[in-house]
Amino acid sequence: MALERVWCLATRSQDKTLAKFIDETVYGSPNADRDDEAHFIVIAKMDENQSLTFITGIDNTTPLTSLEYLFTNSADGAYRLIEFIPNFYNGATPYGRETKDSEGNITIYANVIWHPTSNKFYKAIYLNTPTFTGVEPSITVGWQNYWEEFTDFESQIAATTSGTNTDKIPYEIHDDIITFRLEDCIVEKLDCTTDTILCSVCDRLEELLPTLKVQLMLDGANSNNWQDKQTRSETIIEQTLKKFCC
């Protein structure tokens, strides 16, 4: 059953310099288990032209189990998470190297696979034939002529936008907006506005205080317990000022 990929921008640090993406995809029956896939995560800041500035330091040391990815963010704005999901090595599958045109641009991307025995990603590099089968990384004698260890997934980013690499390295893209600094700014402005309003109420109440005191005392003139009435009036005034004064 095909997984519905779900990513969430979940948390931020107090100083707004760190954020976390969490994989909230539902793994397990009837879906695939999490360790049935090896993930490599790339996160980048994206500008208005969708140009990407890659963020370093993403922890990809546990590709079969990780669900949370902490990353630094230096500014609010658009961020892109690219989830690479290389297929597991299969001895019957034909694999091929990348090819480039005369200007050095990649025209066909190489196969990249996850090898569970060695717990590593590998990229096909064999030059003598377009494709090969049955050469297992780290196992088959001479495998180094066919494969190289691989973690430079940023070099595969262009394929995610051109659509030319979906069969070589499956991937998912999640775009999100970080507004940590904007949110704090709005809260500060609201606090300031609220303070200004309440202080205006406070000033007005202080102006009315002498009149209120007199009125409350007059209202208690007919009370059989004049002292009790006056005390209650003072309590009302004090509580009101504490609530509304800045």
N, C-alpha and C positions, 0 to 999 in steps of 0.2 A: 504494500500500500504506500502510495507516494506521501511523503511528509509535507505538511504545511509549515513552512519555515516562519517562526515568530521571533523577532528580536525586540528588545525593549531597552531604552536609555533609562537606567534605573536609579543611579545614585550620583552624588557629587560630594567632593570634599568641602570642608568648611571654608577653605580659602579659594575655592572655585577653580583650582588648577588641575584637579583629577575628576574623571568621570568613568562610568562603567557601563558597558553593554552586557546584557544578559540574554542568553539563548533560552527562550521560553517555549521552544518547540516541544511538542508532546512525543517523547520517545517511549518505546515499549509496545507490546502487543495491543492492537494489531499492527502498529507501526514498527519500523526498525528500531533496534536498541541503539543507545548512544554510541556504544563501542563497536557498532557495525560500520561506523564511518570515522574517517580521520579528517579533522578540520585544521586548516591553517587560516588564521585571521589577519587581514590587512585593514588598517583604519587610516583614513586620510581626512584632512581639512579640505573642503571643496569651495572654490570661489564662484563668483557669479557666472563664469564661463565654463564651469565644471572641471576646471584644472585642479589637479590633486597635489597636495603637499603631504607626503607620507609621514606618519607619526612613528617614531622609533620606540623600542622597548616593549612591544606587545609580547606577552608571555605565550608562546606556542609550544611549550615543552611537554604538554600532555594532550596530544591531538585526539586521543580516543575518549577523553573524559571531561575536558574543560567545558564549562558552561558560562563562565564569567570572564570578561576581558577588561582590565583596567587600562586607561590611557590618559595621557596628559592633554589638556586643552588650554591654549593660550588666549583664545578669543571666542566670543559667541559666533554663531553662524552655522552653516551646513557642514555636516560630517557624513562620510560614507564608510560603511563597513562592507568589506568584500570577504565572503566566506568561501574559500576554496575547499572542495571536497573531492580530492583525487580518488579514483577507484583503487581498490585493493589489487595487488598483482595477481594475474591469472596466466598460467603457463600456456593456455590455448589462445590467448588474445594477441593479435599482431600489434606491435608497437613501432613507432617511427620517430625519427629525429626531426628537428625543425629545419626549414629551408629559408633562405634569404634571397632577395633580389640583388641586382648589381650595386644598389646603393646601400645595402646592408639592412634593409627593412625585412622583418620577418613576414613571409608569405604563408607558411604553414608552420603551426606551432607543434612542438614536440609533445609526446605523451609524458605525463608526470603521474607517477603511481605511488601508493603507500605499500610498503613491504612489512607485513606484520611480524615476520620472524626477526628482522633486524630493528624494527621500530623506527624506520626512517622513510623519508620521501626520496624518490629517485626520478631523474629525468633521462629519457632515451637520447643517446648520442651516437649510435652506430652509423658509420659513414658508408659502408660498402654496399648496402642495399637499402631501398626506401623503408622497408619494414622487416621485422624479425619476430620470431616466437621462441618460447621455450628456454630463454636465458634468464635465470632467476638472480636478481641482485644479491650480492654477498654470498651466494651459494654455488652457482655454476662456475666452473673453472673458466677464467678469462672474462668474467662478467664486467670487469672494468672497461672493456672495449665497447660495451653496449650501454652502460648506465653510469651516471654520476650522481652522488648525493646532492640533494637540491633543497634549498630553503628560500631562494630568491624569487618569491612569488610576485613581488612588485614588478618584475620584468614581464609578467604575464597579464598585467592590468589592461593593456591595449586590447587584448582579445576579449575582455569582458564588455567592451563598448562596441567592438566591431562585429561581435557575434560569430567569430571564426574559430572559437576554441571550445565550444560547449561539449564536443565529443572527446576532447583531449583532457581537459580539467573541468569537471562540473563545478559550478559556482552559484552563489546567490548574492544579491546586492541589497543592502538595507541603507536607506538614507534617513537621516534624522537631523533635527535642528536643536542646537544647544543655545539656551537663553539665560544661563545662570546669572550673568552680570546684569542683563536687562531686568530680570525678575527682582534682583536685589535693589536695583535703582528705583523700580516702580514702588516697591515696598517702602523704601526710604522716603520717596516723595509723598506717598499716602500717609505715612506716619507724620511727616511734616505738616501736611494739609490738615490732618486730624487735630494735631496739636494746636494749629492756628485757630481752627474753629472752636475747639474747646476752651482755649485761652480767651477768645472773644466772649464766650458764654460766661467764663469765670469773671472777666472784667465787668461784664454787665451785672452779674449777680452781686459783686461787691458794691457796685453803685446802688443797687436796690436794697442792700442789706439793712441800712438804718430804717428804711420804710417798712421792710418785711418784719423787722423786730417790733416796731411800733404796732403794726397791724396784728401780729400774733398776740401781743400783750393785750390789745383791745378786745380781740376775739375771746380772750380768756377772762375778761372782766366779769362775766356773769357766772363763771365757774365757781362751784362751792369750794374747790381746792385750787386756789390761785397759784400757789407755789408749785404744785405739780404741773399745772398747765404751762407755766413759764419754763420749767425745766424741759418739758417735752418739746416746746417751741425751739429752745436753744439746740436741742439734739437734732431736730429736723434741719436747722440751718447748717450746723456743723457737718452733718453727713452729706448734705447737698454740695457744700463747698469742696469737701474732700473728693467727691465723685467727679466733679466737673472742673476743678481748678488744675492748672498746669504746675 
